[in-house]
């Protein structure tokens, strides 16, 4: 797998894998999400049967959510203080996250 893309929510939400899949199908009906049997909050994102990556919906109580936000805060060392403050405020308001790990086809 490849790079991660994270979409961070700062407002209340009720996003599920099913609603995410529904939204993706509005873009292109060939999208589908095959749920992970071991982790109900994630699965494989496919387009026309080809793996584009793994997708996961994280909540503020999830350990991976907490660790991802800490990692993002740690990466803010080389940006201006005013910009850093804006990002830190947004991260403090985070109410959830979609984490998407791209496959090679996802990059293309």
Buried (B, 14 or more C-beta within 10 A) or exposed (E): EEEBEBEBBEEEEEBEBEEBBEEBEEEEEEBBBEBBEEEEBBBBBBBEEEBBBBBBBBBEEBEBBEEBBEEBBEEBEEEEEEEBEEBEEEBEEBBBBBBBBBBEEBEE
